[in-house]
Amino acid sequence: MNTLRPVGADARLEIEIRRKSFEASRGGSIDVLHDLDFAVEQNEFACLVGPSGCGKTTTLRLLLGLDHDFEGRIKLPGAGEPRIGMVFQEPILLPWRTVEENVRLALPKALQGKNLDHLFDALGLGKLRAFYPGELSLGLARRAALARALAIEPDLLVLDEPFVSLDEATAQQLRHLLLQIWSEHPTTVLMVTHNVQEAIMLADRIFVLSPRPSHVVGSFLIRVPRQSRNPQVRSDILRSFHERFPTQL
Ligand SMILES: Nc1ncnc2c1ncn2[C@@H]1O[C@H](COP(=O)(O)OP(=O)(O)OP(=O)(O)O)[C@@H](O)[C@H]1O
């Protein structure tokens, strides 16, 4: 039995997964998540890190309602029908629609006709609104996917490795763009990443997961304001992260 229910507008995201398993191809079942509990405060930027295959994407799929087969409870932020923006590793844009059409198709009724100039400009997509996804590099397609996720003014932004397999300069540029837009319009963010340095640049809090069956080993709060996280400060934070979680990743 599971429940997936939205609560009041100022609520936080609460994940309490008692058990999630998959049927193994050779019979029996594989326990992936076991007593996985954490909460993300309203407008907090949280990252989820953990060993490969521990169940990070599975956790996101459960909270997005893409998989209902689990024991536990997930409380989403936002009132009524919460708006959830999501960006996956694959940008998943409709190839026969322009960038702007892809973004507009995602808009809820209340935001139809919204002026998107500022968002497109902020993401460097101003001149590419009429382009088709096939005409974009991976970096630009990721920008379009971010635009689509942010345009809906989400109560919750869910990101699954959105900067993976980009060259470092492009990834860094996108991280800065995301932070800039998020600081103008803060929302609750849960992002999966393999990259602890990326998490240290972006997050208020990092949740560290154990190997399968996965639970939260600990949460790492970063109190230093983002604008003060220069390379030296980030490397100090990274050192204390590794001191606290020496074997997890
Ligand atoms: N539909 C499925 N059927 C069976 N097993 C699955 C299914 N989806 C995921 N798994 C298994 O569940 C485990 C967790 O997968 P998941 O993709 O959530 O891990 P992850 O932490 O996101 O991995 P990575 O860091 O490598 O992206 C893996 O062992 C995976 O093989």
The ligand as an ORCA input file, in Angstrom:
! r2SCAN-3c Opt
* xyz 0 1
  N      12.310     -1.983    -13.938
  C      13.259     -2.628    -13.259
  N      13.245     -3.977    -13.149
  C      14.187     -4.632    -12.441
  N      15.209     -4.009    -11.806
  C      15.271     -2.681    -11.881
  C      14.316     -1.913    -12.619
  N      14.642     -0.597    -12.508
  C      15.756     -0.550    -11.750
  N      16.130     -1.789    -11.392
  C      17.275     -2.121    -10.542
  O      17.169     -1.372     -9.344
  C      18.439     -0.917     -8.924
  C      18.407      0.586     -8.748
  O      18.317      1.196    -10.048
  P      18.376      2.770    -10.209
  O      18.400      3.064    -11.667
  O      17.318      3.392     -9.401
  O      19.791      3.094     -9.542
  P      20.627      4.449     -9.578
  O      21.124      4.654     -8.192
  O      19.848      5.542    -10.187
  O      21.808      3.999    -10.546
  P      22.898      4.852    -11.329
  O      23.645      5.633    -10.295
  O      23.769      3.821    -11.961
  O      22.159      5.720    -12.314
  C      19.440     -1.390     -9.963
  O      20.032     -2.569     -9.467
  C      18.597     -1.670    -11.166
  O      19.160     -2.685    -11.948
*
